[in-house]
Amino acid sequence: MTLRKLVFAVSLVVATPVLAEDAGFLKMFELKSHEKLADVRAQSTLAPFTTDGCSGGMSATWSVVAHLFPTFEDIHMETPPWQDCCVTHDRAYHLGNEDPTPNASYTARLVADQALQACVAETAESRRDVLKSEYGMSDSQIDMAFRMIGATMYDAVRFGGGPCSGLPWRWGYGWPSCLID
């Protein structure tokens, strides 16, 4: 076994409990945000639903590129192929769950984020023939690409989508903005 492999193996053994501990800490921290959101909800009215499609400028940039490069639009459409996944995810984020209790809200956010990841990966099927034809990609390459995109989007929403962050794409964005104390 090379030194590099040994260091990697040891780092996994050491890091795994730390990551698990960090996940517990992160959940505990996020639950405080869900508590604050529950307080805001009790005193507020839900705003009408709005969506930007896929956040972070993805939909807007995709549309600009599609208009600038007609060949891109011919192959890849005017909006991301997973745009419907983003809008469904936005609907969940807008409300922030039917049950405002912190644990239920936390779980609903996690489920919504996992559903986004799965939905993005599933859009590979609708794009398969075009991508095979245009780029000579194999089924496994297409599936891997869409799984990677879904995983990246999942990481982004888990990192930046918590409630009461002050960000416009936060969990419960249909309620007045809030920050935790």
Secondary structure, 3 states (H helix, E strand, C coil): CCHHHHHHHHHHHHHHHHHHHHHHHHHHHHHHHHHHHHHHHHCCCCCCCCCCCCCCCHHHHHHHHHHHCHHHHHHHCCCCCCHHHHHHHHHHHHHCCCCCCHHHHHHHHHHHHHHHHHHHHHCHHHHHHHHHHHHCCCHHHHHHHHHHHHHHHHHHHHHHCCCCECCCCCCCCCCCCCECC
